[in-house]
Amino acid sequence: MSPAAISARGRPPGRRGWGLACALAAVLAGCSERPGPASLAPAPAAQRAARRDEGLVGRLVAILLERDHYARHPIDAATSRRALGIFFDELDPGHMVFDAADVQGFARRFGATLGERLRAADVAPAYEMRERFLARLEQRVALARGLAARRFDFDREETIERDRTRAPWPATEAQVRDIWRKRIKEAVLQERL
């Protein structure tokens, strides 16, 4: 994403925590693919080597951010918390995949220590968040497919929040269902028009 695009989304490149969020995203992007059939799954030694390499990348980025970034701001607890928030907003900008419990749980467990963990080459949080994201995404896709197969009442007046970037994360499964129902209903309506 270019700096202009980032600025357009309200996240200037110099914003504290943004670089650490990018580091976490880079480590997360490097996470090994979810294994398929046992015959295609990477060997445990290869998985350990990949994780070690990703940890070294995370450590290097954390060190470079502290030492070579123009602000030279240490990656402290506050920066780590901000970075995690930015990371979630970039990964799930519509606040439709993760739920509030996911975000709050990760913030509680990793928010203040993310920078320390990256400096120590510990990328376990990235793997855990990636797995949760993929699990939630599978759930949301199944929900969307189920919703798309049903009939909608277009006589009922409803509103949809199209831009959910500032909306709270859904707190309940009912809220998740309602958000997705309205999105699918809008897509079906657009298809009919």
Secondary structure, 3 states (H helix, E strand, C coil): CCHHHHHHCCCCCCCCCHHHHHHHHHHHHHCCCCCCCHHHCCCHHHHHHHHHHHHHHHHHHHHHHHHHCCCCCCCCHHHHHHHHHHHHHHHCCCCCCCCHHHHHHHHHHHCCCHHHHHHCCCCHHHHHHHHHHHHHHHHHHHHHHHHHCCCCCCCCCCCCCCCCCCCCCCCCHHHHHHHHHHHHHHHHHHHHC
